[in-house]
Amino acid sequence: MDLINITQEIHAASQRLSKSADALFSLGKAKAEAERDYRLALAQEILKLRAEKVPVTIIENLAKGNVSELLFKRDLAETQFKAGIEATDAIKVQVSALQTILKYQTDV
């Protein structure tokens, strides 16, 4: 690799890092919204089941089952957020490796 290619790759990776910051913000917002929606629906379902005189010992399990789609969406949003963080970390590692190569080649 020559210095120009390395510099171009570092620049491209830096641009990807900038875009990933925006993507992480969106993923984080989606995660928080999914958590809010799930907790709100779960609370409403628990109140509904209590009003129907469902035994207290099974209310939590029934309520979670009844709002399982929102639980799935919450878990999916969390997984996507974590994957976004890992992708960002991978770009950081790539930039670091390229910087090391660039430093080594400029010293030689």
CORZIRA-V262075 format. One record per helix or strand of 2 or more residues. SS is the DSSP state (A for helix, B for strand). FROM is the first residue (numbers start at 1). LEN is the number of residues. If there is no record, write none. Layout:
SS;FROM;LEN
SS;FROM;LEN
//
This chain:
A;3;49
A;56;11
A;68;40
//
